[in-house]
Amino acid sequence: MELLAFFIKDHFLFNQCEYFNFGGAFTFEFLYSNNKLEINKSENPKHISNFFGNQITNISAIVGNNGVGKSSIMRILNQEPNHQIISIYWDGQSLFLRNQSEIQISTQFEYQKYNDENKFYPLYYSSHIDYNLKTFHSPINQSNLIDDSIEDYYYNSILRQVFFLNQKGQYLQKTFQNLPFYENLTIKVNQIDKDEFLGSDFYKNATIGKSIREQLKMLWNHYSVSNEQGIHGDFRFISNFQVFVLSLLVSDDTFAQTNSNGYSVSFQDVLNKERFEDKLEFFLKKRLDNIDGALYQTLEEKVGVKFKNVDALIEKIKGYKISQIAGGFDFGQLKKHMVLTIQRYSKIFELYNFINKNADRTFIFEKPNEIRISVKQDTTANFLQTFIQLYQDVHEAFQYIQFEFRIFNITPEKRLSTGEQSLLNFYSAIYSFVRKGENHLRKYNQYLLLLDEPETGYHAVWKKKFIKSITEILPELFIELSQRPTIQIIFSTHDALTLSDIPNDNITYLQKLENSTVKVFKIDEQGRPLRSFGANITDLLADSFFVEDGLVGDFAREKINHAIKWINYLDLFQEITNIKNTRKNLNDQLNPKEYNVKINLYKNLENELGDFGREDYKKILNIVDEPILRTKMQSMFENTFPESAKEENIKNEIIRLASQINQDVEFKRKDK
């Protein structure tokens, strides 16, 4: 499914109703009058099927100067409420029309009504951290990824980046060969204030909440951290990890009350075990027994609830034939709950076991409460990848429990640049989304990626690679979703290098008018930029971004104009001097009024230029790199100072002749 066009009746950006085409197989004209809309369809002769690959249906751009409303249009496309819009979609066979207004529609083409079966989901992304952008409903938007603090955002960002690089970094490195990977990591167990566990009304009022509250107090007393403000004492890495994980598991120690709940294992039984591995295994027994006592007893008798028997336990649960139990409970859901619980505890065991076994051999314990992993010092090449994979498994297993806290705070030794951070934040946010587990947002067959200036912070070389990279990497990310969805991309940009990869019909050009409204240029409309795909960058800057007063920076233009004014000032001085020295009557030589104009202009230039002089002009001339402008300025200088030009030419000739006999030349300065 692909969005081809949309029409909007009223919006503060426009002084009339407007419509947009995105360069698909068809373009549309929307004619509105008296609450009636006529839609005409035309084939797009420049459209190329699968131009961006099989999984990406299309890539389109929205460009314009600052304040033109690109983000506001993104908000419309993000299906924000209170917009009367009409959208047209194409699935490769049929057109679909979605009317989110009261407007009467007539068309000359056949279409089907858009419904939830056709629905595709918009995902808005901006790298900017902005409070106003939090109102965009999107699970990948950077502003929406800030939870409680900048510190949490930092560590969560690093975690997303590390997981992404560990699993998909090879695809990124094909395009961005010099992208640094995290090789040396310092890892500490996250610290959480106890009040975040105990402060909710659930633990104060609900019966099960009070029980969990008591279990947490038992746990913290067992690990001698009862008097600490945080859930662990930040003493030793291993013990910090143990109490943190057990605290998370206790907070999730809830279950649906049925006639089959078992209570044969107590939390005190868990704490009585000496080794953490045994505590974890006994806690698993308790959880399975609580979910369904009868099935737990069967598993214990027939298989044995031990981590070495995980596969057999899951197979036994799935083969259990009971589908419903007394009270009308769906036993299928209970079995699913048990399988997820076994997988969660098993992944924790694997991570802990890996850390414990490698503590002396591989981990670098410089401080008792942290570990450092160094790729260069590891005994196996894939050690870091293994650790990150195990941690990612645990992190994803903890999704949707009562508290989704990050277990580790990871600090890389390498400090990335703004551009590197921007690149990794973009791809890791999407990777984190597709890996988030079962959720209704991850079940769509089509996604519309709305990227708001995504290449912000990139070096020019990376901007040239951006479109190519998303066509290669995004399909590798969305393949994580079992339905293998298609992707459509609409992005806004200020960058000509990025725009040079987009066909012109795929670009929406916006220009802000003098009355502060916005003009949307239609295909073939006069004034619309004509070149983009493979076009010269200078032409793109001048045309596509409506840059006024040329392409020289304002600062440089001011400096160059100042130098040119100085030449004009000298020429004007010479002209006035010649007039004064003439023996003819002033009226015969120049009209007095014109003469006074020249005098006033001369005085104004004198005040403006101050002590600017010949050497200043030559310094400016020497740093001007545009060849035509430089030649013109050189010519102006030589016309004003012909003797200086002659002297300079003689010096250059002497230097040239001396170089032929391998001699250096030094010119002595004349005494004044």
HELIX and SHEET records of a PDB file:
HELIX    1   1 LYS A   70  LEU A   77  1                                   8    
HELIX    2   2 TYR A  131  THR A  135  5                                   5    
HELIX    3   3 GLN A  142  LEU A  145  5                                   4    
HELIX    4   4 ILE A  150  THR A  175  1                                  26    
HELIX    5   5 LYS A  194  LEU A  198  1                                   5    
HELIX    6   6 ASP A  201  ASN A  205  1                                   5    
HELIX    7   7 THR A  207  HIS A  222  1                                  16    
HELIX    8   8 PHE A  237  SER A  251  1                                  15    
HELIX    9   9 PHE A  267  LEU A  271  1                                   5    
HELIX   10  10 PHE A  276  ILE A  291  1                                  16    
HELIX   11  11 GLY A  293  LYS A  302  1                                  10    
HELIX   12  12 PHE A  307  ASN A  309  5                                   3    
HELIX   13  13 VAL A  310  LYS A  318  1                                   9    
HELIX   14  14 PHE A  331  ASN A  358  1                                  28    
HELIX   15  15 VAL A  375  GLN A  377  5                                   3    
HELIX   16  16 PHE A  383  ALA A  397  1                                  15    
HELIX   17  17 THR A  418  VAL A  434  1                                  17    
HELIX   18  18 HIS A  440  ARG A  442  5                                   3    
HELIX   19  19 ALA A  460  PHE A  478  1                                  19    
HELIX   20  20 ALA A  496  LEU A  499  1                                   4    
HELIX   21  21 ASN A  504  ASN A  506  5                                   3    
HELIX   22  22 ILE A  537  SER A  544  1                                   8    
HELIX   23  23 ASP A  554  ASN A  581  1                                  28    
HELIX   24  24 LEU A  586  GLN A  589  1                                   4    
HELIX   25  25 PRO A  592  LEU A  609  1                                  18    
HELIX   26  26 ARG A  614  ILE A  623  1                                  10    
HELIX   27  27 PRO A  627  THR A  640  1                                  14    
HELIX   28  28 PRO A  642  GLN A  660  1                                  19    
SHEET    1   A 5 GLU A  18  ASN A  21  0                                        
SHEET    2   A 5 GLU A   2  ILE A   8 -1                                        
SHEET    3   A 5 ILE A  85  TRP A  90 -1                                        
SHEET    4   A 5 LEU A  95  GLN A 100 -1                                        
SHEET    5   A 5 GLN A 112  LYS A 113  1                                        
SHEET    1   B 3 PHE A  26  SER A  33  0                                        
SHEET    2   B 3 LYS A  36  GLU A  43 -1                                        
SHEET    3   B 3 GLN A 104  THR A 107  1                                        
SHEET    1   C 6 TYR A 121  SER A 126  0                                        
SHEET    2   C 6 GLN A 446  ASP A 452  1                                        
SHEET    3   C 6 THR A 486  THR A 493  1                                        
SHEET    4   C 6 ILE A  56  GLY A  64  1                                        
SHEET    5   C 6 ILE A 507  LYS A 512  1                                        
SHEET    6   C 6 VAL A 518  PHE A 521 -1                                        
SHEET    1   D 4 ILE A 364  LYS A 367  0                                        
SHEET    2   D 4 GLU A 370  SER A 374 -1                                        
SHEET    3   D 4 ASN A 184  VAL A 189 -1                                        
SHEET    4   D 4 PHE A 408  PRO A 412 -1                                        
SHEET    1   E 2 GLN A 324  ILE A 325  0                                        
SHEET    2   E 2 PHE A 329  ASP A 330 -1                                        
END                                                                             
